[in-house]
Amino acid sequence: MEPPDFSTLTVDSLVDDNDGDLTPGDISFREALKAVEAGGTIEFSESLATGDVGFGQGVIKLSSECLTARSITTAATASMLTA
């Protein structure tokens, strides 16, 4: 059995949880940040275009240590971005 591929994860839940459940429909931004492989990509599902990602568990800190430990890319479509 091959290990799961976490090179690209799609955030598809606005709920701020960290229960380790990476099945489709239950991937939060916090979980994706924790699970994505170094050099990987975090994408955002189009279904989240009208919502706000909540951070009920507190601020997600992107420290220099985290950023230098592994680099990732976040991706969203232009229609999902607001000024």
Buried (B, 14 or more C-beta within 10 A) or exposed (E): EEEEEBEBBBBBBBBBBEEEEBEEEBBBBBBBBBBBEEEBBBBBBEEBEEEEBBEEEEEEEEEEEEEEEEEBEEEBEEEBEEE
